[in-house]
C-alpha cells in the first residue's frame, strides 16, 4: 500500500489544494504468481 500526499497550486482557484492518494496493494507472497487482468475498484472522492 502506498500513500501519496501533495500540495498543488490551482491557478483557477488561486490557492493551494491538497491531494491525498491511497494506492491499495493486493496481498501476495513472493512465491505466488500475480493474477493478470484483475483490477482494483477505484472510488473517487471530491
PQR file with spaces between the fields and no chain letter, atoms N, CA, C, O and H, PARSE charges and radii, in Angstrom:
ATOM       1  N    UNK     1       0.852   -1.165    0.000 -0.4000 1.5000
ATOM       2  CA   UNK     1       0.000    0.000    0.000 -0.0000 2.0000
ATOM       3  C    UNK     1       0.901    1.232    0.000  0.5500 1.7000
ATOM       4  O    UNK     1       1.966    1.254    0.617 -0.5500 1.4000
ATOM       5  N    UNK     2       0.445    2.227   -0.696 -0.4000 1.5000
ATOM       6  CA   UNK     2       1.208    3.469   -0.770 -0.0000 2.0000
ATOM       7  C    UNK     2       0.285    4.649   -0.485  0.5500 1.7000
ATOM       8  O    UNK     2      -0.884    4.644   -0.870 -0.5500 1.4000
ATOM       9  H    UNK     2      -0.421    2.208   -1.197  0.4000 1.0000
ATOM      10  N    UNK     3       0.814    5.642    0.182 -0.4000 1.5000
ATOM      11  CA   UNK     3       0.080    6.869    0.483 -0.0000 2.0000
ATOM      12  C    UNK     3       0.874    8.040   -0.069  0.5500 1.7000
ATOM      13  O    UNK     3       2.043    8.225    0.272 -0.5500 1.4000
ATOM      14  H    UNK     3       1.764    5.646    0.495  0.4000 1.0000
ATOM      15  N    UNK     4       0.234    8.829   -0.923 -0.4000 1.5000
ATOM      16  CA   UNK     4       0.895    9.983   -1.535 -0.0000 2.0000
ATOM      17  C    UNK     4       0.143   11.236   -1.118  0.5500 1.7000
ATOM      18  O    UNK     4      -1.079   11.305   -1.252 -0.5500 1.4000
ATOM      19  H    UNK     4      -0.716    8.678   -1.200  0.4000 1.0000
ATOM      20  N    UNK     5       0.865   12.219   -0.618 -0.4000 1.5000
ATOM      21  CA   UNK     5       0.257   13.485   -0.212 -0.0000 2.0000
ATOM      22  C    UNK     5       0.958   14.616   -0.965  0.5500 1.7000
ATOM      23  O    UNK     5       2.180   14.752   -0.907 -0.5500 1.4000
ATOM      24  H    UNK     5       1.857   12.163   -0.509  0.4000 1.0000
ATOM      25  N    UNK     6       0.149   15.440   -1.687 -0.4000 1.5000
ATOM      26  CA   UNK     6       0.714   16.517   -2.489 -0.0000 2.0000
ATOM      27  C    UNK     6      -0.032   17.815   -2.223  0.5500 1.7000
ATOM      28  O    UNK     6      -1.209   17.801   -1.861 -0.5500 1.4000
ATOM      29  H    UNK     6      -0.844   15.329   -1.734  0.4000 1.0000
ATOM      30  N    UNK     7       0.644   18.915   -2.400 -0.4000 1.5000
ATOM      31  CA   UNK     7       0.031   20.233   -2.401 -0.0000 2.0000
ATOM      32  C    UNK     7       0.270   20.840   -3.779  0.5500 1.7000
ATOM      33  O    UNK     7       1.408   21.016   -4.215 -0.5500 1.4000
ATOM      34  H    UNK     7       1.600   18.926   -2.694  0.4000 1.0000
ATOM      35  N    UNK     8      -0.842   21.157   -4.456 -0.4000 1.5000
ATOM      36  CA   UNK     8      -0.773   21.646   -5.828 -0.0000 2.0000
ATOM      37  C    UNK     8      -1.348   23.054   -5.886  0.5500 1.7000
ATOM      38  O    UNK     8      -2.378   23.339   -5.274 -0.5500 1.4000
ATOM      39  H    UNK     8      -1.766   21.014   -4.102  0.4000 1.0000
ATOM      40  N    UNK     9      -0.679   23.928   -6.621 -0.4000 1.5000
ATOM      41  CA   UNK     9      -1.187   25.287   -6.807 -0.0000 2.0000
ATOM      42  C    UNK     9      -2.249   25.278   -7.892  0.5500 1.7000
ATOM      43  O    UNK     9      -1.961   24.920   -9.034 -0.5500 1.4000
ATOM      44  H    UNK     9       0.158   23.696   -7.117  0.4000 1.0000
ATOM      45  N    UNK    10      -3.470   25.667   -7.554 -0.4000 1.5000
ATOM      46  CA   UNK    10      -4.565   25.753   -8.508 -0.0000 2.0000
ATOM      47  C    UNK    10      -4.672   27.204   -8.964  0.5500 1.7000
ATOM      48  O    UNK    10      -4.976   28.098   -8.174 -0.5500 1.4000
ATOM      49  H    UNK    10      -3.704   25.958   -6.626  0.4000 1.0000
ATOM      50  N    UNK    11      -4.415   27.423  -10.253 -0.4000 1.5000
ATOM      51  CA   UNK    11      -4.475   28.787  -10.778 -0.0000 2.0000
ATOM      52  C    UNK    11      -5.907   29.262  -10.950  0.5500 1.7000
ATOM      53  O    UNK    11      -6.166   30.464  -10.891 -0.5500 1.4000
ATOM      54  H    UNK    11      -4.168   26.697  -10.895  0.4000 1.0000
ATOM      55  N    UNK    12      -6.850   28.336  -11.163 -0.4000 1.5000
ATOM      56  CA   UNK    12      -8.257   28.741  -11.290 -0.0000 2.0000
ATOM      57  C    UNK    12      -8.844   29.121   -9.934  0.5500 1.7000
ATOM      58  O    UNK    12      -9.695   30.008   -9.861 -0.5500 1.4000
ATOM      59  H    UNK    12      -6.640   27.360  -11.210  0.4000 1.0000
ATOM      60  N    UNK    13      -8.399   28.459   -8.849 -0.4000 1.5000
ATOM      61  CA   UNK    13      -8.869   28.804   -7.503 -0.0000 2.0000
ATOM      62  C    UNK    13      -7.990   29.847   -6.827  0.5500 1.7000
ATOM      63  O    UNK    13      -8.379   30.451   -5.828 -0.5500 1.4000
ATOM      64  H    UNK    13      -7.708   27.739   -8.908  0.4000 1.0000
ATOM      65  N    UNK    14      -6.790   30.051   -7.389 -0.4000 1.5000
ATOM      66  CA   UNK    14      -5.810   30.988   -6.828 -0.0000 2.0000
ATOM      67  C    UNK    14      -5.451   30.637   -5.385  0.5500 1.7000
ATOM      68  O    UNK    14      -5.354   31.505   -4.518 -0.5500 1.4000
ATOM      69  H    UNK    14      -6.474   29.560   -8.201  0.4000 1.0000
ATOM      70  N    UNK    15      -5.255   29.328   -5.156 -0.4000 1.5000
ATOM      71  CA   UNK    15      -4.851   28.866   -3.825 -0.0000 2.0000
ATOM      72  C    UNK    15      -4.231   27.481   -3.940  0.5500 1.7000
ATOM      73  O    UNK    15      -4.308   26.840   -4.988 -0.5500 1.4000
ATOM      74  H    UNK    15      -5.333   28.623   -5.861  0.4000 1.0000
ATOM      75  N    UNK    16      -3.620   27.030   -2.862 -0.4000 1.5000
ATOM      76  CA   UNK    16      -3.018   25.699   -2.814 -0.0000 2.0000
ATOM      77  C    UNK    16      -4.086   24.682   -2.440  0.5500 1.7000
ATOM      78  O    UNK    16      -4.882   24.901   -1.526 -0.5500 1.4000
ATOM      79  H    UNK    16      -3.557   27.551   -2.010  0.4000 1.0000
ATOM      80  N    UNK    17      -4.089   23.568   -3.160 -0.4000 1.5000
ATOM      81  CA   UNK    17      -5.056   22.497   -2.922 -0.0000 2.0000
ATOM      82  C    UNK    17      -4.282   21.247   -2.521  0.5500 1.7000
ATOM      83  O    UNK    17      -3.314   20.874   -3.184 -0.5500 1.4000
ATOM      84  H    UNK    17      -3.443   23.389   -3.901  0.4000 1.0000
ATOM      85  N    UNK    18      -4.711   20.595   -1.429 -0.4000 1.5000
ATOM      86  CA   UNK    18      -4.037   19.366   -1.016 -0.0000 2.0000
ATOM      87  C    UNK    18      -4.714   18.169   -1.670  0.5500 1.7000
ATOM      88  O    UNK    18      -5.938   18.124   -1.798 -0.5500 1.4000
ATOM      89  H    UNK    18      -5.497   20.898   -0.891  0.4000 1.0000
ATOM      90  N    UNK    19      -3.893   17.190   -2.087 -0.4000 1.5000
ATOM      91  CA   UNK    19      -4.368   15.980   -2.746 -0.0000 2.0000
ATOM      92  C    UNK    19      -3.781   14.786   -2.005  0.5500 1.7000
ATOM      93  O    UNK    19      -2.569   14.718   -1.798 -0.5500 1.4000
ATOM      94  H    UNK    19      -2.899   17.226   -1.983  0.4000 1.0000
ATOM      95  N    UNK    20      -4.633   13.845   -1.605 -0.4000 1.5000
ATOM      96  CA   UNK    20      -4.198   12.609   -0.960 -0.0000 2.0000
ATOM      97  C    UNK    20      -4.568   11.438   -1.848  0.5500 1.7000
ATOM      98  O    UNK    20      -5.705   11.341   -2.310 -0.5500 1.4000
ATOM      99  H    UNK    20      -5.617   13.900   -1.773  0.4000 1.0000
ATOM     100  N    UNK    21      -3.610   10.539   -2.094 -0.4000 1.5000
ATOM     101  CA   UNK    21      -3.828    9.363   -2.937 -0.0000 2.0000
ATOM     102  C    UNK    21      -3.460    8.128   -2.126  0.5500 1.7000
ATOM     103  O    UNK    21      -2.383    8.063   -1.533 -0.5500 1.4000
ATOM     104  H    UNK    21      -2.686   10.617   -1.719  0.4000 1.0000
ATOM     105  N    UNK    22      -4.364    7.145   -2.103 -0.4000 1.5000
ATOM     106  CA   UNK    22      -4.093    5.868   -1.445 -0.0000 2.0000
ATOM     107  C    UNK    22      -4.117    4.786   -2.514  0.5500 1.7000
ATOM     108  O    UNK    22      -5.141    4.568   -3.161 -0.5500 1.4000
ATOM     109  H    UNK    22      -5.238    7.198   -2.585  0.4000 1.0000
ATOM     110  N    UNK    23      -2.997    4.115   -2.696 -0.4000 1.5000
ATOM     111  CA   UNK    23      -2.888    3.044   -3.684 -0.0000 2.0000
ATOM     112  C    UNK    23      -2.898    1.703   -2.957  0.5500 1.7000
ATOM     113  O    UNK    23      -1.955    1.394   -2.228 -0.5500 1.4000
ATOM     114  H    UNK    23      -2.165    4.293   -2.171  0.4000 1.0000
ATOM     115  N    UNK    24      -3.949    0.898   -3.143 -0.4000 1.5000
ATOM     116  CA   UNK    24      -4.005   -0.397   -2.454 -0.0000 2.0000
ATOM     117  C    UNK    24      -3.072   -1.410   -3.096  0.5500 1.7000
ATOM     118  O    UNK    24      -2.760   -1.323   -4.284 -0.5500 1.4000
ATOM     119  H    UNK    24      -4.715    1.148   -3.735  0.4000 1.0000
ATOM     120  N    UNK    25      -2.640   -2.352   -2.308 -0.4000 1.5000
ATOM     121  CA   UNK    25      -1.807   -3.434   -2.824 -0.0000 2.0000
ATOM     122  C    UNK    25      -2.464   -4.753   -2.454  0.5500 1.7000
ATOM     123  O    UNK    25      -2.879   -4.949   -1.312 -0.5500 1.4000
ATOM     124  H    UNK    25      -2.893   -2.422   -1.344  0.4000 1.0000
ATOM     125  N    UNK    26      -2.555   -5.647   -3.412 -0.4000 1.5000
ATOM     126  CA   UNK    26      -3.126   -6.953   -3.162 -0.0000 2.0000
ATOM     127  C    UNK    26      -2.085   -7.793   -2.441  0.5500 1.7000
ATOM     128  O    UNK    26      -0.909   -7.783   -2.807 -0.5500 1.4000
ATOM     129  H    UNK    26      -2.218   -5.488   -4.340  0.4000 1.0000
ATOM     130  N    UNK    27      -2.514   -8.516   -1.421 -0.4000 1.5000
ATOM     131  CA   UNK    27      -1.576   -9.341   -0.664 -0.0000 2.0000
ATOM     132  C    UNK    27      -1.146  -10.543   -1.494  0.5500 1.7000
ATOM     133  O    UNK    27      -1.982  -11.226   -2.085 -0.5500 1.4000
ATOM     134  H    UNK    27      -3.469   -8.524   -1.124  0.4000 1.0000
ATOM     135  N    UNK    28       0.132  -10.796   -1.536 -0.4000 1.5000
ATOM     136  CA   UNK    28       0.678  -11.971   -2.185 -0.0000 2.0000
ATOM     137  C    UNK    28       2.024  -12.281   -1.555  0.5500 1.7000
ATOM     138  O    UNK    28       2.686  -11.400   -1.006 -0.5500 1.4000
ATOM     139  H    UNK    28       0.811  -10.241   -1.056  0.4000 1.0000
ATOM     140  N    UNK    29       2.413  -13.526   -1.639 -0.4000 1.5000
ATOM     141  CA   UNK    29       3.734  -13.896   -1.136 -0.0000 2.0000
ATOM     142  C    UNK    29       4.694  -13.958   -2.317  0.5500 1.7000
ATOM     143  O    UNK    29       4.256  -14.007   -3.467 -0.5500 1.4000
ATOM     144  H    UNK    29       1.875  -14.242   -2.085  0.4000 1.0000
ATOM     145  N    UNK    30       5.986  -13.957   -2.048 -0.4000 1.5000
ATOM     146  CA   UNK    30       6.969  -13.878   -3.120 -0.0000 2.0000
ATOM     147  C    UNK    30       6.971  -15.126   -3.989  0.5500 1.7000
ATOM     148  O    UNK    30       7.436  -15.062   -5.128 -0.5500 1.4000
ATOM     149  H    UNK    30       6.342  -13.917   -1.114  0.4000 1.0000
ATOM     150  N    UNK    31       6.467  -16.270   -3.498 -0.4000 1.5000
ATOM     151  CA   UNK    31       6.433  -17.479   -4.298 -0.0000 2.0000
ATOM     152  C    UNK    31       5.220  -17.559   -5.217  0.5500 1.7000
ATOM     153  O    UNK    31       5.191  -18.377   -6.136 -0.5500 1.4000
ATOM     154  H    UNK    31       6.090  -16.322   -2.573  0.4000 1.0000
ATOM     155  N    UNK    32       4.221  -16.718   -4.976 -0.4000 1.5000
ATOM     156  CA   UNK    32       2.986  -16.728   -5.754 -0.0000 2.0000
ATOM     157  C    UNK    32       3.116  -15.903   -7.017  0.5500 1.7000
ATOM     158  O    UNK    32       3.856  -14.921   -7.059 -0.5500 1.4000
ATOM     159  H    UNK    32       4.244  -16.053   -4.230  0.4000 1.0000
ATOM     160  N    UNK    33       2.384  -16.313   -8.055 -0.4000 1.5000
ATOM     161  CA   UNK    33       2.327  -15.511   -9.264 -0.0000 2.0000
ATOM     162  C    UNK    33       1.164  -14.537   -9.149  0.5500 1.7000
ATOM     163  O    UNK    33       0.130  -14.859   -8.564 -0.5500 1.4000
ATOM     164  H    UNK    33       1.782  -17.112   -8.021  0.4000 1.0000
ATOM     165  N    UNK    34       1.335  -13.360   -9.703 -0.4000 1.5000
ATOM     166  CA   UNK    34       0.270  -12.357   -9.679 -0.0000 2.0000
ATOM     167  C    UNK    34      -0.790  -12.696  -10.718  0.5500 1.7000
ATOM     168  O    UNK    34      -0.492  -13.221  -11.791 -0.5500 1.4000
ATOM     169  H    UNK    34       2.174  -13.098  -10.179  0.4000 1.0000
ATOM     170  N    UNK    35      -2.042  -12.380  -10.369 -0.4000 1.5000
ATOM     171  CA   UNK    35      -3.134  -12.585  -11.314 -0.0000 2.0000
ATOM     172  C    UNK    35      -3.159  -11.427  -12.300  0.5500 1.7000
ATOM     173  O    UNK    35      -3.066  -10.265  -11.908 -0.5500 1.4000
ATOM     174  H    UNK    35      -2.284  -11.953   -9.497  0.4000 1.0000
ATOM     175  N    UNK    36      -3.285  -11.751  -13.584 -0.4000 1.5000
ATOM     176  CA   UNK    36      -3.341  -10.705  -14.593 -0.0000 2.0000
ATOM     177  C    UNK    36      -4.794  -10.431  -14.952  0.5500 1.7000
ATOM     178  O    UNK    36      -5.635  -11.328  -14.906 -0.5500 1.4000
ATOM     179  H    UNK    36      -3.360  -12.696  -13.903  0.4000 1.0000
ATOM     180  N    UNK    37      -5.078   -9.195  -15.308 -0.4000 1.5000
ATOM     181  CA   UNK    37      -6.410   -8.842  -15.756 -0.0000 2.0000
ATOM     182  C    UNK    37      -7.344   -8.398  -14.653  0.5500 1.7000
ATOM     183  O    UNK    37      -8.403   -7.843  -14.948 -0.5500 1.4000
ATOM     184  H    UNK    37      -4.394   -8.466  -15.346  0.4000 1.0000
ATOM     185  N    UNK    38      -7.004   -8.614  -13.407 -0.4000 1.5000
ATOM     186  CA   UNK    38      -7.872   -8.175  -12.312 -0.0000 2.0000
ATOM     187  C    UNK    38      -7.494   -6.764  -11.921  0.5500 1.7000
ATOM     188  O    UNK    38      -6.317   -6.464  -11.716 -0.5500 1.4000
ATOM     189  H    UNK    38      -6.143   -9.064  -13.167  0.4000 1.0000
ATOM     190  N    UNK    39      -8.486   -5.897  -11.817 -0.4000 1.5000
ATOM     191  CA   UNK    39      -8.231   -4.505  -11.471 -0.0000 2.0000
ATOM     192  C    UNK    39      -8.900   -4.168  -10.154  0.5500 1.7000
ATOM     193  O    UNK    39      -9.900   -4.779   -9.775 -0.5500 1.4000
ATOM     194  H    UNK    39      -9.442   -6.141  -11.983  0.4000 1.0000
ATOM     195  N    UNK    40      -8.339   -3.193   -9.462 -0.4000 1.5000
ATOM     196  CA   UNK    40      -8.930   -2.715   -8.217 -0.0000 2.0000
ATOM     197  C    UNK    40     -10.101   -1.796   -8.528  0.5500 1.7000
ATOM     198  O    UNK    40     -10.084   -1.066   -9.519 -0.5500 1.4000
ATOM     199  H    UNK    40      -7.527   -2.697   -9.770  0.4000 1.0000
ATOM     200  N    UNK    41     -11.118   -1.838   -7.674 -0.4000 1.5000
ATOM     201  CA   UNK    41     -12.194   -0.871   -7.788 -0.0000 2.0000
ATOM     202  C    UNK    41     -11.664    0.453   -7.274  0.5500 1.7000
ATOM     203  O    UNK    41     -10.953    0.490   -6.270 -0.5500 1.4000
ATOM     204  H    UNK    41     -11.131   -2.431   -6.869  0.4000 1.0000
ATOM     205  N    UNK    42     -12.001    1.535   -7.948 -0.4000 1.5000
ATOM     206  CA   UNK    42     -11.458    2.847   -7.602 -0.0000 2.0000
ATOM     207  C    UNK    42     -12.575    3.812   -7.226  0.5500 1.7000
ATOM     208  O    UNK    42     -13.376    4.194   -8.079 -0.5500 1.4000
ATOM     209  H    UNK    42     -12.578    1.506   -8.764  0.4000 1.0000
ATOM     210  N    UNK    43     -12.636    4.212   -5.950 -0.4000 1.5000
ATOM     211  CA   UNK    43     -13.611    5.256   -5.591 -0.0000 2.0000
ATOM     212  C    UNK    43     -12.956    6.633   -5.740  0.5500 1.7000
ATOM     213  O    UNK    43     -11.810    6.827   -5.334 -0.5500 1.4000
ATOM     214  H    UNK    43     -11.985    3.901   -5.258  0.4000 1.0000
ATOM     215  N    UNK    44     -13.675    7.567   -6.314 -0.4000 1.5000
ATOM     216  CA   UNK    44     -13.190    8.937   -6.443 -0.0000 2.0000
ATOM     217  C    UNK    44     -13.988    9.812   -5.487  0.5500 1.7000
ATOM     218  O    UNK    44     -15.216    9.864   -5.570 -0.5500 1.4000
ATOM     219  H    UNK    44     -14.605    7.410   -6.644  0.4000 1.0000
ATOM     220  N    UNK    45     -13.305   10.495   -4.588 -0.4000 1.5000
ATOM     221  CA   UNK    45     -13.970   11.362   -3.623 -0.0000 2.0000
ATOM     222  C    UNK    45     -13.550   12.801   -3.869  0.5500 1.7000
ATOM     223  O    UNK    45     -12.371   13.134   -3.751 -0.5500 1.4000
ATOM     224  H    UNK    45     -12.308   10.453   -4.521  0.4000 1.0000
ATOM     225  N    UNK    46     -14.483   13.636   -4.202 -0.4000 1.5000
ATOM     226  CA   UNK    46     -14.182   15.037   -4.469 -0.0000 2.0000
ATOM     227  C    UNK    46     -14.706   15.918   -3.369  0.5500 1.7000
ATOM     228  O    UNK    46     -14.543   17.138   -3.424 -0.5500 1.4000
ATOM     229  H    UNK    46     -15.441   13.366   -4.297  0.4000 1.0000
